[in-house]
Amino acid sequence: MTDDQIRSAIKLGVPFFGVTGRGEVMARYIPYGPVFKWDRNQIIPMPLQGSDLLWWLKASDEEDHDG
């Protein structure tokens, strides 16, 4: 999945499984459920969800492009 597809799935609340442009594995397993991130052989719920998570992803992308 592309970053735009992942953001769209987060916004729409649909299940997805994808890798961001920065290499983070993210997934949602049930509609409107929490978004999980793969970390050290386990999945953990993201501390932010919904529009807050979308903002965080956008800010992280901008930070990567600035540096």
Buried (B, 14 or more C-beta within 10 A) or exposed (E): BEBEEBBBBBEEEEEBBBBBEEEBEBBBEEEEEBBBBBEEEEEEEBEEBEEEBBEEBEEBBEEEEEE
